[in-house]
């Protein structure tokens, strides 16, 4: 990747860090997951892409993916069951 492409990514990485900081700072048992998901903007591709990046940076370790289980056995697998 060229230096120019890296420079274009920096604002996005900064924005992702700003979004993720409150979640990372909280213990997982203190995060109101349903409320957090409800607060996300829906129906727009940009918001979807930001959410996907956020999940990949913050949530994936505990919750995993359909292909690979997360590290926290009690974490909800969002693709298997409705969020309560």
N, CA, C and O atoms as a CHARMM CRD file, in Angstrom:
* protein
*
  336
    1    1 UNK  N      0.85400  -1.17700   0.00000 PROA 1      0.00000
    2    1 UNK  CA     0.00000   0.00000   0.00000 PROA 1      0.00000
    3    1 UNK  C      0.89500   1.23300   0.00000 PROA 1      0.00000
    4    1 UNK  O      1.87000   1.29900   0.74900 PROA 1      0.00000
    5    2 UNK  N      0.57400   2.17100  -0.81000 PROA 2      0.00000
    6    2 UNK  CA     1.40000   3.37200  -0.93200 PROA 2      0.00000
    7    2 UNK  C      1.18500   4.30900   0.25200 PROA 2      0.00000
    8    2 UNK  O      0.20100   4.19900   0.98400 PROA 2      0.00000
    9    3 UNK  N      2.11700   5.22000   0.41900 PROA 3      0.00000
   10    3 UNK  CA     2.03200   6.21200   1.48400 PROA 3      0.00000
   11    3 UNK  C      0.76700   7.04900   1.34700 PROA 3      0.00000
   12    3 UNK  O      0.15400   7.41800   2.34800 PROA 3      0.00000
   13    4 UNK  N      0.37400   7.35000   0.11300 PROA 4      0.00000
   14    4 UNK  CA    -0.83100   8.14500  -0.12300 PROA 4      0.00000
   15    4 UNK  C     -2.06700   7.40200   0.38600 PROA 4      0.00000
   16    4 UNK  O     -2.94900   8.01500   0.98600 PROA 4      0.00000
   17    5 UNK  N     -2.14000   6.09900   0.15600 PROA 5      0.00000
   18    5 UNK  CA    -3.27400   5.31600   0.65300 PROA 5      0.00000
   19    5 UNK  C     -3.28500   5.27100   2.17100 PROA 5      0.00000
   20    5 UNK  O     -4.35300   5.33300   2.78100 PROA 5      0.00000
   21    6 UNK  N     -2.12100   5.16400   2.78900 PROA 6      0.00000
   22    6 UNK  CA    -2.05000   5.17200   4.24500 PROA 6      0.00000
   23    6 UNK  C     -2.57700   6.49100   4.80500 PROA 6      0.00000
   24    6 UNK  O     -3.28300   6.50900   5.81300 PROA 6      0.00000
   25    7 UNK  N     -2.23400   7.57700   4.15000 PROA 7      0.00000
   26    7 UNK  CA    -2.70000   8.88800   4.61800 PROA 7      0.00000
   27    7 UNK  C     -4.21400   9.00800   4.52200 PROA 7      0.00000
   28    7 UNK  O     -4.83700   9.67700   5.34600 PROA 7      0.00000
   29    8 UNK  N     -4.80300   8.37300   3.53000 PROA 8      0.00000
   30    8 UNK  CA    -6.26200   8.40800   3.40400 PROA 8      0.00000
   31    8 UNK  C     -6.92600   7.57700   4.49200 PROA 8      0.00000
   32    8 UNK  O     -8.05200   7.87300   4.89100 PROA 8      0.00000
   33    9 UNK  N     -6.25600   6.55300   4.97400 PROA 9      0.00000
   34    9 UNK  CA    -6.82200   5.69000   6.00800 PROA 9      0.00000
   35    9 UNK  C     -6.76800   6.31600   7.39900 PROA 9      0.00000
   36    9 UNK  O     -7.59500   5.98800   8.25000 PROA 9      0.00000
   37   10 UNK  N     -5.81700   7.20600   7.64500 PROA 10     0.00000
   38   10 UNK  CA    -5.64000   7.76000   8.98200 PROA 10     0.00000
   39   10 UNK  C     -6.90000   8.38500   9.57400 PROA 10     0.00000
   40   10 UNK  O     -7.21400   8.09400  10.72800 PROA 10     0.00000
   41   11 UNK  N     -7.64300   9.23000   8.84600 PROA 11     0.00000
   42   11 UNK  CA    -8.86300   9.78300   9.44500 PROA 11     0.00000
   43   11 UNK  C     -9.86900   8.69700   9.82900 PROA 11     0.00000
   44   11 UNK  O    -10.54300   8.81200  10.85300 PROA 11     0.00000
   45   12 UNK  N     -9.97300   7.64900   9.01700 PROA 12     0.00000
   46   12 UNK  CA   -10.90300   6.56700   9.33200 PROA 12     0.00000
   47   12 UNK  C    -10.46100   5.80800  10.56900 PROA 12     0.00000
   48   12 UNK  O    -11.28900   5.45500  11.40900 PROA 12     0.00000
   49   13 UNK  N     -9.17100   5.55400  10.69000 PROA 13     0.00000
   50   13 UNK  CA    -8.66700   4.85400  11.86600 PROA 13     0.00000
   51   13 UNK  C     -8.86700   5.69600  13.11900 PROA 13     0.00000
   52   13 UNK  O     -9.21600   5.16800  14.17500 PROA 13     0.00000
   53   14 UNK  N     -8.64900   6.99700  13.00500 PROA 14     0.00000
   54   14 UNK  CA    -8.88200   7.88100  14.14200 PROA 14     0.00000
   55   14 UNK  C    -10.34600   7.84100  14.55600 PROA 14     0.00000
   56   14 UNK  O    -10.65700   7.72500  15.74100 PROA 14     0.00000
   57   15 UNK  N    -11.25300   7.93900  13.57000 PROA 15     0.00000
   58   15 UNK  CA   -12.68800   7.90600  13.85000 PROA 15     0.00000
   59   15 UNK  C    -13.07500   6.59300  14.51700 PROA 15     0.00000
   60   15 UNK  O    -13.85100   6.59100  15.47400 PROA 15     0.00000
   61   16 UNK  N    -12.54800   5.48400  14.02900 PROA 16     0.00000
   62   16 UNK  CA   -12.83400   4.18100  14.61700 PROA 16     0.00000
   63   16 UNK  C    -12.34600   4.13600  16.05600 PROA 16     0.00000
   64   16 UNK  O    -13.02400   3.60100  16.93300 PROA 16     0.00000
   65   17 UNK  N    -11.17400   4.69600  16.29600 PROA 17     0.00000
   66   17 UNK  CA   -10.64900   4.73800  17.65800 PROA 17     0.00000
   67   17 UNK  C    -11.53300   5.55200  18.58300 PROA 17     0.00000
   68   17 UNK  O    -11.74200   5.17300  19.73600 PROA 17     0.00000
   69   18 UNK  N    -12.05200   6.66000  18.09500 PROA 18     0.00000
   70   18 UNK  CA   -12.95900   7.49000  18.89000 PROA 18     0.00000
   71   18 UNK  C    -14.23200   6.72300  19.21100 PROA 18     0.00000
   72   18 UNK  O    -14.73000   6.78700  20.33500 PROA 18     0.00000
   73   19 UNK  N    -14.76200   5.99500  18.22800 PROA 19     0.00000
   74   19 UNK  CA   -15.96400   5.19800  18.47000 PROA 19     0.00000
   75   19 UNK  C    -15.70900   4.07700  19.46200 PROA 19     0.00000
   76   19 UNK  O    -16.54700   3.80600  20.32200 PROA 19     0.00000
   77   20 UNK  N    -14.57200   3.43200  19.35100 PROA 20     0.00000
   78   20 UNK  CA   -14.29300   2.24600  20.15200 PROA 20     0.00000
   79   20 UNK  C    -13.86000   2.57300  21.57100 PROA 20     0.00000
   80   20 UNK  O    -14.04700   1.74200  22.46000 PROA 20     0.00000
   81   21 UNK  N    -13.29900   3.72600  21.82100 PROA 21     0.00000
   82   21 UNK  CA   -12.73800   4.04800  23.12200 PROA 21     0.00000
   83   21 UNK  C    -13.71500   3.86500  24.27400 PROA 21     0.00000
   84   21 UNK  O    -13.33500   3.24800  25.26900 PROA 21     0.00000
   85   22 UNK  N    -14.95600   4.36300  24.20700 PROA 22     0.00000
   86   22 UNK  CA   -15.85800   4.16400  25.34000 PROA 22     0.00000
   87   22 UNK  C    -16.15700   2.69400  25.59600 PROA 22     0.00000
   88   22 UNK  O    -16.35100   2.29700  26.74500 PROA 22     0.00000
   89   23 UNK  N    -16.19600   1.89300  24.56300 PROA 23     0.00000
   90   23 UNK  CA   -16.50600   0.48100  24.72800 PROA 23     0.00000
   91   23 UNK  C    -15.31100  -0.25500  25.30200 PROA 23     0.00000
   92   23 UNK  O    -15.46400  -1.08200  26.20100 PROA 23     0.00000
   93   24 UNK  N    -14.13000   0.03500  24.79500 PROA 24     0.00000
   94   24 UNK  CA   -12.92700  -0.62300  25.29000 PROA 24     0.00000
   95   24 UNK  C    -12.70800  -0.27200  26.75300 PROA 24     0.00000
   96   24 UNK  O    -12.24800  -1.10800  27.53000 PROA 24     0.00000
   97   25 UNK  N    -13.03200   0.95400  27.13100 PROA 25     0.00000
   98   25 UNK  CA   -12.81300   1.40500  28.49500 PROA 25     0.00000
   99   25 UNK  C    -13.74800   0.72700  29.48700 PROA 25     0.00000
  100   25 UNK  O    -13.44800   0.68300  30.68000 PROA 25     0.00000
  101   26 UNK  N    -14.85600   0.20700  29.02700 PROA 26     0.00000
  102   26 UNK  CA   -15.82000  -0.43400  29.91400 PROA 26     0.00000
  103   26 UNK  C    -15.54700  -1.92200  30.01100 PROA 26     0.00000
  104   26 UNK  O    -15.06100  -2.54200  29.06600 PROA 26     0.00000
  105   27 UNK  N    -15.86500  -2.48200  31.15900 PROA 27     0.00000
  106   27 UNK  CA   -15.83500  -3.92900  31.30000 PROA 27     0.00000
  107   27 UNK  C    -16.97400  -4.49200  30.46500 PROA 27     0.00000
  108   27 UNK  O    -18.00400  -3.83800  30.30200 PROA 27     0.00000
  109   28 UNK  N    -16.80000  -5.70100  29.93400 PROA 28     0.00000
  110   28 UNK  CA   -17.83300  -6.27400  29.07200 PROA 28     0.00000
  111   28 UNK  C    -19.14800  -6.46900  29.80100 PROA 28     0.00000
  112   28 UNK  O    -20.20800  -6.37500  29.18300 PROA 28     0.00000
  113   29 UNK  N    -19.11100  -6.73700  31.09500 PROA 29     0.00000
  114   29 UNK  CA   -20.36400  -6.93000  31.82300 PROA 29     0.00000
  115   29 UNK  C    -21.10500  -5.61500  32.05200 PROA 29     0.00000
  116   29 UNK  O    -22.27000  -5.62800  32.45000 PROA 29     0.00000
  117   30 UNK  N    -20.45200  -4.49000  31.80800 PROA 30     0.00000
  118   30 UNK  CA   -21.08300  -3.18600  31.98500 PROA 30     0.00000
  119   30 UNK  C    -21.64700  -2.61600  30.69400 PROA 30     0.00000
  120   30 UNK  O    -22.38600  -1.63200  30.73200 PROA 30     0.00000
  121   31 UNK  N    -21.31900  -3.20400  29.55700 PROA 31     0.00000
  122   31 UNK  CA   -21.79100  -2.69300  28.27100 PROA 31     0.00000
  123   31 UNK  C    -23.22200  -3.15400  28.04600 PROA 31     0.00000
  124   31 UNK  O    -23.50400  -4.35200  28.08400 PROA 31     0.00000
  125   32 UNK  N    -24.12100  -2.21400  27.81400 PROA 32     0.00000
  126   32 UNK  CA   -25.50200  -2.55200  27.47300 PROA 32     0.00000
  127   32 UNK  C    -25.53400  -2.80400  25.97200 PROA 32     0.00000
  128   32 UNK  O    -25.79000  -1.89300  25.18400 PROA 32     0.00000
  129   33 UNK  N    -25.27200  -4.04600  25.58600 PROA 33     0.00000
  130   33 UNK  CA   -25.14300  -4.38700  24.17300 PROA 33     0.00000
  131   33 UNK  C    -26.38600  -4.02300  23.35400 PROA 33     0.00000
  132   33 UNK  O    -26.24500  -3.40000  22.30200 PROA 33     0.00000
  133   34 UNK  N    -27.60400  -4.38900  23.79500 PROA 34     0.00000
  134   34 UNK  CA   -28.78100  -4.02000  22.99000 PROA 34     0.00000
  135   34 UNK  C    -28.91900  -2.50900  22.81300 PROA 34     0.00000
  136   34 UNK  O    -29.24100  -2.03900  21.72100 PROA 34     0.00000
  137   35 UNK  N    -28.67800  -1.75100  23.87800 PROA 35     0.00000
  138   35 UNK  CA   -28.78800  -0.29000  23.77200 PROA 35     0.00000
  139   35 UNK  C    -27.73600   0.25400  22.80500 PROA 35     0.00000
  140   35 UNK  O    -28.01900   1.15100  22.01100 PROA 35     0.00000
  141   36 UNK  N    -26.53100  -0.29100  22.87800 PROA 36     0.00000
  142   36 UNK  CA   -25.47700   0.15900  21.97700 PROA 36     0.00000
  143   36 UNK  C    -25.85200  -0.11500  20.52700 PROA 36     0.00000
  144   36 UNK  O    -25.68500   0.75700  19.67500 PROA 36     0.00000
  145   37 UNK  N    -26.35500  -1.30500  20.23200 PROA 37     0.00000
  146   37 UNK  CA   -26.74100  -1.66900  18.86500 PROA 37     0.00000
  147   37 UNK  C    -27.88400  -0.77300  18.38500 PROA 37     0.00000
  148   37 UNK  O    -27.88100  -0.32400  17.23900 PROA 37     0.00000
  149   38 UNK  N    -28.86100  -0.51300  19.25700 PROA 38     0.00000
  150   38 UNK  CA   -29.98800   0.34700  18.89400 PROA 38     0.00000
  151   38 UNK  C    -29.53000   1.76700  18.57800 PROA 38     0.00000
  152   38 UNK  O    -30.14300   2.45100  17.75800 PROA 38     0.00000
  153   39 UNK  N    -28.45500   2.21100  19.22600 PROA 39     0.00000
  154   39 UNK  CA   -27.99800   3.58500  19.02000 PROA 39     0.00000
  155   39 UNK  C    -27.29000   3.77900  17.68000 PROA 39     0.00000
  156   39 UNK  O    -27.08000   4.91300  17.24800 PROA 39     0.00000
  157   40 UNK  N    -26.92700   2.69600  17.02900 PROA 40     0.00000
  158   40 UNK  CA   -26.22700   2.81200  15.75200 PROA 40     0.00000
  159   40 UNK  C    -27.17800   3.23900  14.64300 PROA 40     0.00000
  160   40 UNK  O    -28.33900   2.83200  14.61100 PROA 40     0.00000
  161   41 UNK  N    -26.67800   4.04500  13.75800 PROA 41     0.00000
  162   41 UNK  CA   -27.45300   4.49500  12.59900 PROA 41     0.00000
  163   41 UNK  C    -27.63800   3.31600  11.64600 PROA 41     0.00000
  164   41 UNK  O    -26.69600   2.56600  11.38900 PROA 41     0.00000
  165   42 UNK  N    -28.84100   3.15500  11.12800 PROA 42     0.00000
  166   42 UNK  CA   -29.09800   2.05200  10.19900 PROA 42     0.00000
  167   42 UNK  C    -29.54400   2.59200   8.84900 PROA 42     0.00000
  168   42 UNK  O    -29.89900   3.76300   8.71600 PROA 42     0.00000
  169   43 UNK  N    -29.51900   1.72300   7.86100 PROA 43     0.00000
  170   43 UNK  CA   -30.02800   2.08900   6.54900 PROA 43     0.00000
  171   43 UNK  C    -29.07300   2.90800   5.70700 PROA 43     0.00000
  172   43 UNK  O    -29.48900   3.54500   4.74000 PROA 43     0.00000
  173   44 UNK  N    -27.79600   2.90200   6.06200 PROA 44     0.00000
  174   44 UNK  CA   -26.85000   3.66400   5.25600 PROA 44     0.00000
  175   44 UNK  C    -25.54200   2.89700   5.17900 PROA 44     0.00000
  176   44 UNK  O    -25.03000   2.41500   6.18900 PROA 44     0.00000
  177   45 UNK  N    -25.01400   2.79100   3.98500 PROA 45     0.00000
  178   45 UNK  CA   -23.83700   1.94400   3.72900 PROA 45     0.00000
  179   45 UNK  C    -22.62100   2.40200   4.53500 PROA 45     0.00000
  180   45 UNK  O    -21.86000   1.57200   5.03200 PROA 45     0.00000
  181   46 UNK  N    -22.44000   3.69400   4.66400 PROA 46     0.00000
  182   46 UNK  CA   -21.30400   4.20000   5.43700 PROA 46     0.00000
  183   46 UNK  C    -21.36400   3.74800   6.88400 PROA 46     0.00000
  184   46 UNK  O    -20.35500   3.34300   7.46200 PROA 46     0.00000
  185   47 UNK  N    -22.56500   3.82000   7.47000 PROA 47     0.00000
  186   47 UNK  CA   -22.74400   3.37600   8.85100 PROA 47     0.00000
  187   47 UNK  C    -22.49600   1.87700   8.96300 PROA 47     0.00000
  188   47 UNK  O    -21.89000   1.41700   9.93100 PROA 47     0.00000
  189   48 UNK  N    -22.96200   1.11500   7.97900 PROA 48     0.00000
  190   48 UNK  CA   -22.73200  -0.32900   7.97300 PROA 48     0.00000
  191   48 UNK  C    -21.23600  -0.63300   7.93900 PROA 48     0.00000
  192   48 UNK  O    -20.74900  -1.47200   8.69700 PROA 48     0.00000
  193   49 UNK  N    -20.51800   0.04700   7.06600 PROA 49     0.00000
  194   49 UNK  CA   -19.07500  -0.18000   6.94800 PROA 49     0.00000
  195   49 UNK  C    -18.34200   0.18700   8.23800 PROA 49     0.00000
  196   49 UNK  O    -17.41900  -0.51400   8.65200 PROA 49     0.00000
  197   50 UNK  N    -18.75700   1.28900   8.87300 PROA 50     0.00000
  198   50 UNK  CA   -18.13700   1.67700  10.14400 PROA 50     0.00000
  199   50 UNK  C    -18.45100   0.64700  11.22700 PROA 50     0.00000
  200   50 UNK  O    -17.58700   0.30800  12.03500 PROA 50     0.00000
  201   51 UNK  N    -19.67900   0.15500  11.24200 PROA 51     0.00000
  202   51 UNK  CA   -20.05200  -0.87100  12.21300 PROA 51     0.00000
  203   51 UNK  C    -19.28400  -2.16100  12.00800 PROA 51     0.00000
  204   51 UNK  O    -18.86600  -2.80500  12.97000 PROA 51     0.00000
  205   52 UNK  N    -19.10200  -2.53400  10.75900 PROA 52     0.00000
  206   52 UNK  CA   -18.33500  -3.74300  10.44100 PROA 52     0.00000
  207   52 UNK  C    -16.89200  -3.58900  10.92000 PROA 52     0.00000
  208   52 UNK  O    -16.32300  -4.51500  11.49900 PROA 52     0.00000
  209   53 UNK  N    -16.30800  -2.42800  10.67700 PROA 53     0.00000
  210   53 UNK  CA   -14.93700  -2.17400  11.12500 PROA 53     0.00000
  211   53 UNK  C    -14.85700  -2.17800  12.65100 PROA 53     0.00000
  212   53 UNK  O    -13.90600  -2.71000  13.22300 PROA 53     0.00000
  213   54 UNK  N    -15.85000  -1.58700  13.30500 PROA 54     0.00000
  214   54 UNK  CA   -15.89100  -1.55800  14.76300 PROA 54     0.00000
  215   54 UNK  C    -15.99900  -2.96900  15.32900 PROA 54     0.00000
  216   54 UNK  O    -15.28900  -3.31400  16.27300 PROA 54     0.00000
  217   55 UNK  N    -16.88600  -3.79200  14.75600 PROA 55     0.00000
  218   55 UNK  CA   -17.02700  -5.18500  15.20200 PROA 55     0.00000
  219   55 UNK  C    -15.70100  -5.92300  15.04000 PROA 55     0.00000
  220   55 UNK  O    -15.28100  -6.66600  15.92700 PROA 55     0.00000
  221   56 UNK  N    -15.04900  -5.71300  13.90300 PROA 56     0.00000
  222   56 UNK  CA   -13.77800  -6.37500  13.64500 PROA 56     0.00000
  223   56 UNK  C    -12.66700  -5.93500  14.58400 PROA 56     0.00000
  224   56 UNK  O    -11.74900  -6.70600  14.86300 PROA 56     0.00000
  225   57 UNK  N    -12.74000  -4.70100  15.07500 PROA 57     0.00000
  226   57 UNK  CA   -11.69500  -4.17400  15.94800 PROA 57     0.00000
  227   57 UNK  C    -11.95700  -4.42700  17.42900 PROA 57     0.00000
  228   57 UNK  O    -11.01400  -4.57100  18.20600 PROA 57     0.00000
  229   58 UNK  N    -13.23500  -4.48200  17.83000 PROA 58     0.00000
  230   58 UNK  CA   -13.55500  -4.51600  19.24900 PROA 58     0.00000
  231   58 UNK  C    -14.32400  -5.77100  19.67300 PROA 58     0.00000
  232   58 UNK  O    -14.00800  -6.36200  20.70600 PROA 58     0.00000
  233   59 UNK  N    -15.30100  -6.17600  18.91200 PROA 59     0.00000
  234   59 UNK  CA   -16.25300  -7.20300  19.34300 PROA 59     0.00000
  235   59 UNK  C    -15.86400  -8.62600  18.96700 PROA 59     0.00000
  236   59 UNK  O    -16.20900  -9.57700  19.66700 PROA 59     0.00000
  237   60 UNK  N    -15.15200  -8.76500  17.86900 PROA 60     0.00000
  238   60 UNK  CA   -14.90100 -10.08000  17.28100 PROA 60     0.00000
  239   60 UNK  C    -14.16700 -11.02600  18.22900 PROA 60     0.00000
  240   60 UNK  O    -14.40500 -12.23300  18.19000 PROA 60     0.00000
  241   61 UNK  N    -13.28400 -10.50500  19.07600 PROA 61     0.00000
  242   61 UNK  CA   -12.53600 -11.38200  19.97200 PROA 61     0.00000
  243   61 UNK  C    -13.45500 -12.18100  20.88800 PROA 61     0.00000
  244   61 UNK  O    -13.26600 -13.38800  21.04300 PROA 61     0.00000
  245   62 UNK  N    -14.42700 -11.54500  21.48500 PROA 62     0.00000
  246   62 UNK  CA   -15.33400 -12.24300  22.40800 PROA 62     0.00000
  247   62 UNK  C    -16.47000 -12.94900  21.68000 PROA 62     0.00000
  248   62 UNK  O    -16.80600 -14.08800  22.00500 PROA 62     0.00000
  249   63 UNK  N    -17.06500 -12.27300  20.69000 PROA 63     0.00000
  250   63 UNK  CA   -18.26300 -12.79600  20.02900 PROA 63     0.00000
  251   63 UNK  C    -17.96300 -13.71000  18.85500 PROA 63     0.00000
  252   63 UNK  O    -18.79200 -14.55400  18.51300 PROA 63     0.00000
  253   64 UNK  N    -16.81600 -13.56900  18.23400 PROA 64     0.00000
  254   64 UNK  CA   -16.42300 -14.42900  17.12400 PROA 64     0.00000
  255   64 UNK  C    -17.18200 -14.14400  15.84100 PROA 64     0.00000
  256   64 UNK  O    -17.77800 -13.08200  15.66400 PROA 64     0.00000
  257   65 UNK  N    -17.14100 -15.13200  14.94700 PROA 65     0.00000
  258   65 UNK  CA   -17.83000 -15.06200  13.65500 PROA 65     0.00000
  259   65 UNK  C    -18.52500 -16.39700  13.42600 PROA 65     0.00000
  260   65 UNK  O    -18.28700 -17.34600  14.17300 PROA 65     0.00000
  261   66 UNK  N    -19.37700 -16.49200  12.41000 PROA 66     0.00000
  262   66 UNK  CA   -19.98700 -17.79900  12.12300 PROA 66     0.00000
  263   66 UNK  C    -18.93800 -18.87800  11.81300 PROA 66     0.00000
  264   66 UNK  O    -19.19600 -20.06700  12.00000 PROA 66     0.00000
  265   67 UNK  N    -17.76700 -18.46400  11.34400 PROA 67     0.00000
  266   67 UNK  CA   -16.72300 -19.42300  10.99200 PROA 67     0.00000
  267   67 UNK  C    -15.79100 -19.75500  12.16000 PROA 67     0.00000
  268   67 UNK  O    -15.20100 -20.83500  12.18500 PROA 67     0.00000
  269   68 UNK  N    -15.65300 -18.84800  13.11900 PROA 68     0.00000
  270   68 UNK  CA   -14.71100 -19.04800  14.22100 PROA 68     0.00000
  271   68 UNK  C    -15.31400 -18.53300  15.52100 PROA 68     0.00000
  272   68 UNK  O    -15.71800 -17.37400  15.61700 PROA 68     0.00000
  273   69 UNK  N    -15.36900 -19.40900  16.51900 PROA 69     0.00000
  274   69 UNK  CA   -15.94200 -19.04100  17.81600 PROA 69     0.00000
  275   69 UNK  C    -15.10200 -17.97000  18.49900 PROA 69     0.00000
  276   69 UNK  O    -13.88700 -17.90000  18.31500 PROA 69     0.00000
  277   70 UNK  N    -15.77000 -17.13900  19.28700 PROA 70     0.00000
  278   70 UNK  CA   -15.07500 -16.12200  20.05800 PROA 70     0.00000
  279   70 UNK  C    -14.40400 -16.71600  21.28300 PROA 70     0.00000
  280   70 UNK  O    -14.57000 -17.89900  21.58200 PROA 70     0.00000
  281   71 UNK  N    -13.64500 -15.88700  21.98900 PROA 71     0.00000
  282   71 UNK  CA   -12.89700 -16.36000  23.14900 PROA 71     0.00000
  283   71 UNK  C    -13.72200 -16.39800  24.42800 PROA 71     0.00000
  284   71 UNK  O    -13.30700 -17.02000  25.40600 PROA 71     0.00000
  285   72 UNK  N    -14.87400 -15.75200  24.44300 PROA 72     0.00000
  286   72 UNK  CA   -15.72900 -15.73100  25.62800 PROA 72     0.00000
  287   72 UNK  C    -16.91300 -16.66100  25.38200 PROA 72     0.00000
  288   72 UNK  O    -17.82400 -16.31200  24.63100 PROA 72     0.00000
  289   73 UNK  N    -16.91300 -17.83600  26.00300 PROA 73     0.00000
  290   73 UNK  CA   -17.95700 -18.83000  25.71100 PROA 73     0.00000
  291   73 UNK  C    -19.38300 -18.34300  25.96700 PROA 73     0.00000
  292   73 UNK  O    -20.31800 -18.82100  25.32500 PROA 73     0.00000
  293   74 UNK  N    -19.56400 -17.40200  26.89300 PROA 74     0.00000
  294   74 UNK  CA   -20.90800 -16.92400  27.21200 PROA 74     0.00000
  295   74 UNK  C    -21.35600 -15.74800  26.34500 PROA 74     0.00000
  296   74 UNK  O    -22.49900 -15.30300  26.45200 PROA 74     0.00000
  297   75 UNK  N    -20.47000 -15.24100  25.49100 PROA 75     0.00000
  298   75 UNK  CA   -20.82200 -14.10700  24.62300 PROA 75     0.00000
  299   75 UNK  C    -21.83500 -14.55300  23.57200 PROA 75     0.00000
  300   75 UNK  O    -21.70200 -15.62100  22.97400 PROA 75     0.00000
  301   76 UNK  N    -22.83700 -13.72500  23.36200 PROA 76     0.00000
  302   76 UNK  CA   -23.87600 -14.02900  22.38300 PROA 76     0.00000
  303   76 UNK  C    -23.29000 -14.14300  20.98400 PROA 76     0.00000
  304   76 UNK  O    -22.47100 -13.32400  20.56600 PROA 76     0.00000
  305   77 UNK  N    -23.71800 -15.15800  20.28300 PROA 77     0.00000
  306   77 UNK  CA   -23.37200 -15.29800  18.85900 PROA 77     0.00000
  307   77 UNK  C    -24.53600 -14.66700  18.09900 PROA 77     0.00000
  308   77 UNK  O    -25.58000 -15.29500  17.91900 PROA 77     0.00000
  309   78 UNK  N    -24.35600 -13.44300  17.66200 PROA 78     0.00000
  310   78 UNK  CA   -25.43400 -12.62900  17.10700 PROA 78     0.00000
  311   78 UNK  C    -26.15400 -13.28500  15.93900 PROA 78     0.00000
  312   78 UNK  O    -27.33200 -13.00300  15.71700 PROA 78     0.00000
  313   79 UNK  N    -25.50200 -14.13000  15.20700 PROA 79     0.00000
  314   79 UNK  CA   -26.09400 -14.78400  14.03800 PROA 79     0.00000
  315   79 UNK  C    -26.90200 -16.01600  14.42400 PROA 79     0.00000
  316   79 UNK  O    -27.57600 -16.58800  13.56800 PROA 79     0.00000
  317   80 UNK  N    -26.85700 -16.44800  15.69700 PROA 80     0.00000
  318   80 UNK  CA   -27.57200 -17.64900  16.12700 PROA 80     0.00000
  319   80 UNK  C    -28.85300 -17.37100  16.90600 PROA 80     0.00000
  320   80 UNK  O    -29.80500 -18.14700  16.83000 PROA 80     0.00000
  321   81 UNK  N    -28.88300 -16.28100  17.64700 PROA 81     0.00000
  322   81 UNK  CA   -30.01600 -16.03300  18.53800 PROA 81     0.00000
  323   81 UNK  C    -30.32000 -14.53900  18.59200 PROA 81     0.00000
  324   81 UNK  O    -29.43400 -13.71100  18.37800 PROA 81     0.00000
  325   82 UNK  N    -31.57900 -14.19800  18.88000 PROA 82     0.00000
  326   82 UNK  CA   -31.91500 -12.77400  19.00900 PROA 82     0.00000
  327   82 UNK  C    -31.26600 -12.17200  20.25500 PROA 82     0.00000
  328   82 UNK  O    -31.07000 -12.86100  21.25600 PROA 82     0.00000
  329   83 UNK  N    -30.94300 -10.90700  20.18600 PROA 83     0.00000
  330   83 UNK  CA   -30.36400 -10.21800  21.32800 PROA 83     0.00000
  331   83 UNK  C    -31.45500  -9.92500  22.34300 PROA 83     0.00000
  332   83 UNK  O    -32.54300  -9.47900  21.97700 PROA 83     0.00000
  333   84 UNK  N    -31.17700 -10.16800  23.59900 PROA 84     0.00000
  334   84 UNK  CA   -32.16300  -9.94000  24.66700 PROA 84     0.00000
  335   84 UNK  C    -31.82400  -8.70100  25.44700 PROA 84     0.00000
  336   84 UNK  O    -32.53900  -8.34800  26.38500 PROA 84     0.00000
